Amino acid sequence: MQIKELLETEDLYQGYTYSYPHKMAYRSLEDKSLQEIWTKQNLDNLFYYVHIPYCEMRCGFCNLFTVANPKEGVKLYLESIRREMETYKKVLPKLSFKNFAIGGGTPTFLKEDELNFLLEGMNAFGVDTKKYYGSIEASPKTLSAEKINIVEKFGITRLSLGIQSWKEEEVKALGRPQNIQDTEKAVNLLAQSKIPEFNLDLIYGAKGQTVESFMYSVEKTISFQPTEIFLYPLYLRQLTGLGKKGVEDNTNRKQLYLAARDKLLASGYEQTSMRCFRKANTAFETNNEEYDSIQDGMIGVGAGARSYTSNFHYSTDYAVAKKEIKSIIDKYSQKENFEHIKHGIFLNEEEQKRRFLIKSITDGGIFNTATYTKNFKTNAFEEFDLLNELVERKFLTEINKNIFRLSLKGMVYEDVIGPALYSENVVNLINRYDWK
């Protein structure tokens, strides 16, 4: 379906494109050495990501690479992360990281000593958690004053907390049996902490959710004055709890989203993407300028973590089902040699162009046409008719010479625009993915 048809049918929810290509497009490959993969990539401005694939519960909407409440193996996994970092340091001694993120799963699922062990290892690896901008994810039930103290001690700039809803019947409908008292306690701890920035996530589209009930959650979230508020539409995906139950999408997602967006804009928040609303006049507390997510590389450590250079993306195998995820984690935890990569995807010039556009236009990006022309020796507007249509509809606006970004109107359609830029090859790979 062409984007024009999508826009006319008001089908706004095609898919969240936070990265391209998705790991469902990755395949098994002949062994590639780290040295070979990173030979031509600039190592001065890298992003570091570490994946903690553990949660205290598996939410009904979640298709992330994580398992719930493991009884054993966490220590082995963290030790394997150390071994992987040491391998990178040995093979690529000139690595220089400028930003970082600790995600999952739920990193604060780790016990205090485990979290401390993880962060000490990162600093030893060369990830300066106090100098550069970094973020860590958490859930209300796993966040404590002691863990907040550890985050403060290591100087991490931002903590993101998944609230999803302040209505117990809605979090239950999302397959997330979350106690509202626990949530309020965690948010209060966070709001009173010395962590410079914190984000609260909400989800819209739960069964039975109304504009009135969602606005209650939005207003209560605003009352804590978080630095950022993220609004995520509910997607029902294969092998998730809600997907298995065949729960239907809430058809009023657009109505819920627009009501919340307008409330946030009227409450001192600026919209930076379809999902992200940032408190006006809040500057980043630490250096967040040197890393360019469009052109610089990323090293992801841990099972399920993706890494990428300009023309090659890789990770461990990907899965959604619990049994397969656990098997991948176990293999990772027992691995001794991380010098060779067996799973990923090569990006030819066409895929590099599409990734450049997707990363530039969606998820708060800025599209620099001069940089595109410099990199690819072509004019993006001549190659991709979609860009001209976005400009014509005033979804994409020129904010400075050669600099474009989505308008507020355009941000409504991010989950249509991203997938519309996928190549036929990537779409075919995703459609042929063996769900497991």
Backbone torsions as a table, in degrees:
resi	resn	phi	psi	omega
1	MET	NA	133.1	178.3
2	GLN	-74.8	157.4	-177.3
3	ILE	-61.6	-33.8	179.3
4	LYS	-59.0	-43.9	178.9
5	GLU	-66.2	-39.4	178.8
6	LEU	-62.1	-44.0	-178.9
7	LEU	-66.0	-37.6	-178.1
8	GLU	-72.3	-27.4	177.4
9	THR	-88.8	-2.9	178.7
10	GLU	62.8	25.0	177.7
11	ASP	-85.1	86.7	-169.8
12	LEU	-84.7	-10.4	-167.9
13	TYR	-115.4	78.8	178.8
14	GLN	-92.2	-36.6	179.1
15	GLY	163.2	146.6	179.5
16	TYR	-84.4	118.7	-178.0
17	THR	-107.3	80.6	178.7
18	TYR	-86.4	-17.2	175.7
19	SER	-150.6	162.0	-179.7
20	TYR	-149.0	134.3	-6.6
21	PRO	-76.5	158.3	176.3
22	HIS	-66.6	155.4	-178.8
23	LYS	-63.8	-16.0	175.1
24	MET	-69.8	-11.7	175.9
25	ALA	-92.3	-6.7	178.5
26	TYR	-75.5	152.9	178.4
27	ARG	-141.1	165.2	175.5
28	SER	-66.4	140.6	-176.0
29	LEU	-133.6	166.7	168.1
30	GLU	-63.7	147.4	-177.8
31	ASP	-52.9	132.7	173.1
32	LYS	-121.5	134.4	179.2
33	SER	-80.8	150.0	176.5
34	LEU	-58.0	-40.5	-179.6
35	GLN	-58.8	-43.7	-179.7
36	GLU	-68.0	-42.2	-177.3
37	ILE	-62.4	-40.9	-171.4
38	TRP	-99.2	6.4	-175.2
39	THR	-56.0	-43.4	-173.7
40	LYS	-99.1	3.0	-177.1
41	GLN	-93.4	136.5	174.0
42	ASN	-63.9	127.4	-177.3
43	LEU	-101.0	7.5	-175.3
44	ASP	-80.9	-29.2	-173.7
45	ASN	-130.8	80.9	-176.5
46	LEU	-110.9	154.6	173.2
47	PHE	-102.0	136.8	177.2
48	TYR	-108.6	131.0	176.2
49	TYR	-130.6	136.3	174.9
50	VAL	-125.5	135.1	-174.6
51	HIS	-107.6	125.2	176.1
52	ILE	-109.4	102.3	-169.3
53	PRO	-87.8	45.3	-177.3
54	TYR	-132.4	143.0	174.9
55	CYS	-140.2	161.7	175.6
56	GLU	-78.6	-16.6	175.8
57	MET	-158.1	157.0	177.8
58	ARG	-102.3	112.5	-177.9
59	CYS	-67.5	152.6	-176.2
60	GLY	-64.7	-24.0	-178.0
61	PHE	-95.9	-5.1	-167.0
62	CYS	-82.2	126.9	171.3
63	ASN	-118.5	21.4	179.2
64	LEU	-75.5	163.9	-178.3
65	PHE	-81.7	90.0	-175.9
66	THR	-158.8	154.9	173.4
67	VAL	-124.1	152.5	-175.5
68	ALA	-94.0	132.7	168.1
69	ASN	47.9	57.6	178.7
70	PRO	-63.8	142.0	-178.5
71	LYS	-87.5	-18.9	-178.8
72	GLU	-157.1	169.0	172.6
73	GLY	98.1	-10.0	-176.9
74	VAL	-64.9	-44.0	-179.5
75	LYS	-61.6	-43.6	178.2
76	LEU	-61.2	-39.9	-179.9
77	TYR	-63.6	-45.0	-179.9
78	LEU	-65.1	-36.4	176.6
79	GLU	-66.5	-34.5	177.9
80	SER	-68.7	-35.4	174.2
81	ILE	-59.4	-43.0	177.1
82	ARG	-59.1	-44.2	-179.4
83	ARG	-63.7	-38.6	179.2
84	GLU	-66.9	-42.2	177.4
85	MET	-62.2	-41.6	179.1
86	GLU	-63.7	-34.6	177.5
87	THR	-64.2	-46.9	177.9
88	TYR	-59.4	-42.5	-178.1
89	LYS	-64.6	-35.0	179.2
90	LYS	-72.3	-45.3	-175.4
91	VAL	-77.1	-36.2	-175.9
92	LEU	-127.1	73.4	-172.8
93	PRO	-66.5	-14.8	-177.5
94	LYS	-95.6	15.0	178.2
95	LEU	-57.3	137.2	177.0
96	SER	-137.8	116.6	-176.6
97	PHE	-98.7	138.8	-178.5
98	LYS	-114.4	-25.1	175.9
99	ASN	-143.3	165.2	-179.1
100	PHE	-155.8	162.1	175.1
101	ALA	-148.4	145.0	177.6
102	ILE	-119.1	110.8	-172.8
103	GLY	-130.3	-170.9	-178.0
104	GLY	-173.2	-145.4	20.8
105	GLY	54.7	-163.1	-178.1
106	THR	-134.3	99.5	-179.7
107	PRO	-55.4	-33.5	-179.2
108	THR	-78.2	3.7	167.8
109	PHE	-65.0	-28.4	179.3
110	LEU	-60.8	147.0	172.9
111	LYS	-70.7	165.1	-175.4
112	GLU	-56.1	-46.0	-178.6
113	ASP	-67.2	-32.9	178.6
114	GLU	-70.0	-41.8	178.0
115	LEU	-64.1	-41.2	177.9
116	ASN	-62.5	-43.1	178.2
117	PHE	-59.6	-43.6	179.4
118	LEU	-61.5	-48.5	-175.3
119	LEU	-71.1	-36.0	175.0
120	GLU	-62.1	-40.6	178.2
121	GLY	-63.9	-39.3	177.7
122	MET	-61.5	-45.4	179.6
123	ASN	-63.6	-39.8	178.2
124	ALA	-65.1	-29.2	179.8
125	PHE	-76.1	-17.5	-180.0
126	GLY	112.3	10.2	176.8
127	VAL	-91.6	102.8	-176.4
128	ASP	-81.2	95.1	-174.1
129	THR	-69.1	-19.5	-179.8
130	LYS	-90.5	-27.7	-174.8
131	LYS	-86.3	-39.3	-172.3
132	TYR	-112.4	159.1	-177.2
133	TYR	-67.5	130.1	178.6
134	GLY	-149.1	159.2	-175.6
135	SER	-135.6	151.1	176.0
136	ILE	-135.0	144.3	-178.7
137	GLU	-100.1	152.7	-176.8
138	ALA	-150.8	164.9	171.8
139	SER	-124.6	154.9	-176.5
140	PRO	-56.4	-42.3	-174.7
141	LYS	-69.4	-26.9	-175.8
142	THR	-99.0	-0.8	-178.1
143	LEU	-94.5	126.5	-179.3
144	SER	-130.9	167.7	177.5
145	ALA	-61.5	-36.9	-179.4
146	GLU	-65.7	-40.5	179.2
147	LYS	-71.7	-35.5	174.5
148	ILE	-61.6	-39.7	178.3
149	ASN	-61.2	-37.5	178.8
150	ILE	-67.1	-43.8	177.9
151	VAL	-60.3	-41.7	177.6
152	GLU	-64.5	-42.4	-177.4
153	LYS	-60.5	-37.4	-178.6
154	PHE	-89.1	2.7	172.6
155	GLY	69.8	26.7	179.8
156	ILE	-70.4	131.0	-171.0
157	THR	-72.5	-37.9	-166.7
158	ARG	-135.6	138.8	172.6
159	LEU	-123.8	130.0	-179.3
160	SER	-109.6	127.5	-174.7
161	LEU	-119.7	126.0	178.9
162	GLY	-83.7	109.7	177.1
163	ILE	-92.9	-50.9	179.9
164	GLN	74.1	-49.0	176.0
165	SER	-164.4	151.2	173.9
166	TRP	-97.4	9.3	178.1
167	LYS	-108.3	120.9	-175.7
168	GLU	-61.7	-35.1	-179.9
169	GLU	-68.0	-27.0	179.1
170	GLU	-79.3	-41.7	177.2
171	VAL	-66.3	-31.1	175.4
172	LYS	-66.4	-41.5	177.9
173	ALA	-64.7	-25.9	177.8
174	LEU	-83.4	0.5	-177.8
175	GLY	72.9	36.5	-177.2
176	ARG	-135.8	87.5	-176.0
177	PRO	-71.1	75.4	-172.0
178	GLN	-102.3	131.8	179.4
179	ASN	-83.2	123.7	-176.4
180	ILE	-62.8	-33.0	178.3
181	GLN	-64.3	-41.4	176.6
182	ASP	-62.2	-40.8	-179.4
183	THR	-63.0	-46.9	-178.5
184	GLU	-64.1	-39.2	178.3
185	LYS	-62.0	-44.2	-178.4
186	ALA	-65.4	-42.3	-178.9
187	VAL	-67.1	-39.6	177.3
188	ASN	-62.9	-42.5	176.4
189	LEU	-58.8	-43.3	-177.8
190	LEU	-68.3	-43.9	-178.7
191	ALA	-64.5	-28.4	-179.0
192	GLN	-94.2	0.3	-176.8
193	SER	-80.6	177.3	177.5
194	LYS	-96.2	6.2	176.3
195	ILE	-66.2	123.9	-172.0
196	PRO	-59.4	-37.5	-176.4
197	GLU	-134.3	143.7	170.8
198	PHE	-141.0	149.2	-177.7
199	ASN	-121.3	144.6	174.3
200	LEU	-122.1	130.8	-179.8
201	ASP	-97.6	140.6	170.8
202	LEU	-127.0	151.5	175.9
203	ILE	-119.1	136.0	175.3
204	TYR	-117.9	143.0	-179.3
205	GLY	118.5	6.6	178.3
206	ALA	-64.9	150.1	179.4
207	LYS	-59.4	129.2	179.2
208	GLY	85.5	-4.5	-179.0
209	GLN	-72.0	137.1	177.6
210	THR	-118.0	168.3	175.7
211	VAL	-58.3	-42.2	-178.9
212	GLU	-62.4	-45.1	-178.1
213	SER	-70.0	-37.2	179.3
214	PHE	-69.1	-37.5	179.3
215	MET	-66.3	-29.8	174.1
216	TYR	-60.0	-46.4	179.9
217	SER	-65.6	-40.1	179.4
218	VAL	-63.1	-47.4	-177.6
219	GLU	-66.1	-39.5	179.0
220	LYS	-66.3	-38.4	177.7
221	THR	-63.6	-43.9	178.4
222	ILE	-59.3	-33.7	-176.1
223	SER	-61.4	-22.9	178.2
224	PHE	-86.4	-6.9	178.4
225	GLN	52.6	51.2	175.3
226	PRO	-65.9	155.8	177.8
227	THR	-63.0	-39.9	179.2
228	GLU	-134.9	151.0	171.7
229	ILE	-129.3	127.2	177.6
230	PHE	-107.4	135.2	175.9
231	LEU	-111.6	116.4	-178.8
232	TYR	-111.2	127.7	172.7
233	PRO	-72.3	146.0	176.9
234	LEU	-74.4	124.9	172.2
235	TYR	-114.1	134.3	177.3
236	LEU	-99.5	115.9	-173.2
237	ARG	-118.6	158.9	-178.8
238	GLN	-60.2	144.3	174.9
239	LEU	69.1	1.1	172.4
240	THR	-82.5	165.3	-179.3
241	GLY	-58.2	-47.2	-180.0
242	LEU	-70.5	-35.5	178.8
243	GLY	-63.2	-40.5	179.2
244	LYS	-66.0	-33.5	-178.9
245	LYS	-77.9	-14.0	-179.1
246	GLY	72.0	29.1	178.2
247	VAL	-64.8	134.7	-177.8
248	GLU	-81.2	148.1	174.7
249	ASP	-61.6	145.7	171.8
250	ASN	-75.1	117.9	-172.2
251	THR	-75.3	-6.6	-178.9
252	ASN	-102.0	28.1	-178.1
253	ARG	-58.4	-41.9	-179.4
254	LYS	-62.3	-42.6	179.5
255	GLN	-62.3	-43.5	178.2
256	LEU	-62.2	-45.9	-178.2
257	TYR	-61.3	-48.4	-176.2
258	LEU	-65.4	-37.4	178.3
259	ALA	-64.4	-43.4	179.6
260	ALA	-68.4	-41.9	178.9
261	ARG	-57.7	-48.2	-177.5
262	ASP	-63.9	-36.6	178.5
263	LYS	-66.0	-43.1	-179.9
264	LEU	-66.2	-41.7	178.9
265	LEU	-63.8	-32.8	179.4
266	ALA	-81.0	-7.5	-175.1
267	SER	-111.0	19.7	175.2
268	GLY	89.9	18.2	176.7
269	TYR	-109.3	144.2	177.3
270	GLU	-106.8	135.9	179.6
271	GLN	-85.2	125.4	178.9
272	THR	-109.1	-16.0	175.1
273	SER	-159.4	178.6	177.9
274	MET	-54.7	-36.6	-173.8
275	ARG	-98.4	-30.6	-168.5
276	CYS	-99.7	130.5	174.0
277	PHE	-125.6	121.7	-174.6
278	ARG	-113.5	136.5	179.1
279	LYS	-57.3	131.0	-176.1
280	ALA	-60.4	144.9	174.5
281	ASN	63.8	32.3	174.6
282	THR	-111.7	114.3	179.3
283	ALA	-88.0	153.6	175.3
284	PHE	-63.7	138.1	-174.3
285	GLU	-77.4	-27.3	179.9
286	THR	-130.3	173.7	-173.7
287	ASN	-57.6	114.7	177.9
288	ASN	-127.4	19.6	-171.1
289	GLU	-104.3	-27.1	-171.2
290	GLU	-75.0	-30.8	-177.3
291	TYR	-84.0	132.8	178.2
292	ASP	-114.1	107.7	-174.2
293	SER	-66.9	-16.2	-179.3
294	ILE	-83.3	-39.7	-172.1
295	GLN	-112.2	-22.9	-178.5
296	ASP	-88.1	160.3	-176.2
297	GLY	-86.8	170.1	178.0
298	MET	-138.4	138.2	173.3
299	ILE	-112.3	118.1	177.9
300	GLY	-105.8	130.3	-176.8
301	VAL	-115.7	137.0	179.9
302	GLY	111.4	160.0	177.8
303	ALA	-63.8	131.4	179.3
304	GLY	88.8	-10.1	-178.6
305	ALA	-79.7	136.2	176.8
306	ARG	-94.6	148.1	172.7
307	SER	-126.9	155.4	176.3
308	TYR	-154.8	146.9	166.3
309	THR	-109.8	-172.3	-177.9
310	SER	-65.4	-26.1	-176.1
311	ASN	-130.5	10.8	179.0
312	PHE	-148.6	127.7	176.4
313	HIS	-117.1	142.3	-177.4
314	TYR	-152.4	163.3	177.8
315	SER	-166.9	179.8	165.3
316	THR	-68.5	176.5	174.3
317	ASP	-60.9	159.7	-177.0
318	TYR	-117.0	145.5	176.8
319	ALA	-156.1	167.4	176.8
320	VAL	-120.5	-36.4	-178.5
321	ALA	-69.6	144.6	-173.9
322	LYS	-57.8	-46.8	-175.7
323	LYS	-60.9	-44.9	-178.2
324	GLU	-69.5	-39.6	178.0
325	ILE	-61.8	-45.9	179.9
326	LYS	-60.1	-39.4	179.5
327	SER	-63.6	-41.8	179.3
328	ILE	-65.4	-41.9	178.9
329	ILE	-63.5	-43.5	-179.9
330	ASP	-61.6	-43.4	178.6
331	LYS	-63.1	-41.5	178.4
332	TYR	-61.9	-44.3	-176.3
333	SER	-66.6	-22.7	-179.6
334	GLN	-98.3	-1.2	-174.9
335	LYS	-75.7	137.7	-179.8
336	GLU	-104.3	-29.9	-174.4
337	ASN	-118.7	120.3	-179.6
338	PHE	-111.1	18.2	-174.5
339	GLU	-81.0	-11.4	-177.4
340	HIS	-124.9	142.3	-178.1
341	ILE	-111.7	136.3	-175.6
342	LYS	-123.9	2.5	-172.1
343	HIS	-146.1	120.5	-179.5
344	GLY	175.4	-158.1	179.9
345	ILE	-152.9	136.9	174.6
346	PHE	-87.5	140.8	178.3
347	LEU	-107.7	112.0	172.9
348	ASN	-74.3	-177.3	-174.7
349	GLU	-62.4	-38.2	179.4
350	GLU	-61.1	-44.9	-179.9
351	GLU	-66.5	-34.9	176.5
352	GLN	-64.2	-38.9	177.9
353	LYS	-64.3	-45.9	-178.6
354	ARG	-65.0	-40.7	177.1
355	ARG	-62.5	-42.7	178.7
356	PHE	-56.4	-46.4	-178.5
357	LEU	-67.1	-45.3	-179.0
358	ILE	-62.2	-46.0	179.9
359	LYS	-67.8	-29.0	-178.3
360	SER	-79.2	-35.8	-170.5
361	ILE	-94.8	-37.1	-176.2
362	THR	-100.0	169.8	172.4
363	ASP	57.7	36.5	174.8
364	GLY	84.6	12.6	-176.9
365	GLY	-78.7	167.9	176.5
366	ILE	-121.7	128.0	-177.7
367	PHE	-96.2	110.6	179.0
368	ASN	-99.5	105.9	-176.2
369	THR	-68.2	-31.0	179.5
370	ALA	-66.4	-40.2	178.1
371	THR	-66.8	-39.6	177.7
372	TYR	-59.8	-47.4	-179.6
373	THR	-63.6	-39.5	178.7
374	LYS	-63.3	-41.3	-176.8
375	ASN	-73.5	-40.2	-170.1
376	PHE	-115.3	-2.5	176.6
377	LYS	60.1	28.8	179.1
378	THR	-141.1	169.6	177.9
379	ASN	-102.4	118.5	-175.6
380	ALA	-60.9	-36.1	-177.8
381	PHE	-70.0	-23.3	175.6
382	GLU	-82.7	-24.8	-178.5
383	GLU	-89.2	-33.0	-173.3
384	PHE	-123.8	103.2	-179.9
385	ASP	-60.6	-27.2	-179.8
386	LEU	-55.2	-38.7	-178.6
387	LEU	-62.1	-41.2	178.7
388	ASN	-65.7	-38.1	177.7
389	GLU	-65.3	-39.4	178.8
390	LEU	-64.4	-40.2	177.4
391	VAL	-66.1	-44.0	-179.3
392	GLU	-60.5	-37.3	180.0
393	ARG	-82.7	-2.3	-177.0
394	LYS	64.3	28.6	172.6
395	PHE	-83.2	-31.5	-179.8
396	LEU	-119.0	121.9	-173.9
397	THR	-124.9	147.5	178.6
398	GLU	-85.4	113.2	-177.0
399	ILE	-94.5	-15.1	177.0
400	ASN	-161.4	171.0	-179.5
401	LYS	-59.2	123.3	179.0
402	ASN	68.4	6.4	-177.8
403	ILE	-116.5	119.6	-179.7
404	PHE	-120.5	151.2	170.8
405	ARG	-151.3	161.9	178.7
406	LEU	-67.0	139.0	172.7
407	SER	-78.2	172.8	175.8
408	LEU	-58.3	-38.0	177.4
409	LYS	-64.5	-41.6	-179.1
410	GLY	-68.0	-34.2	-178.8
411	MET	-62.4	-26.4	177.6
412	VAL	-59.6	-28.4	-172.3
413	TYR	-105.7	18.0	-177.6
414	GLU	-57.1	-37.8	-176.6
415	ASP	-78.7	-0.5	168.6
416	VAL	-100.2	-42.4	-175.5
417	ILE	-64.7	-45.4	-179.4
418	GLY	-56.4	-58.6	-179.6
419	PRO	-62.0	-27.4	178.8
420	ALA	-65.9	-18.3	-179.9
421	LEU	-95.3	-1.5	177.5
422	TYR	-65.5	144.7	175.4
423	SER	-77.0	159.8	177.7
424	GLU	-61.8	-37.6	-179.4
425	ASN	-63.5	-46.0	-180.0
426	VAL	-65.6	-40.6	177.2
427	VAL	-59.1	-44.0	179.3
428	ASN	-63.8	-41.3	178.7
429	LEU	-63.3	-43.4	179.3
430	ILE	-64.1	-44.0	-178.7
431	ASN	-65.6	-26.2	179.8
432	ARG	-94.5	4.9	-179.2
433	TYR	-60.9	135.0	180.0
434	ASP	-84.7	97.0	-176.7
435	TRP	-62.2	128.1	179.8
436	LYS	-154.5	NA	NA
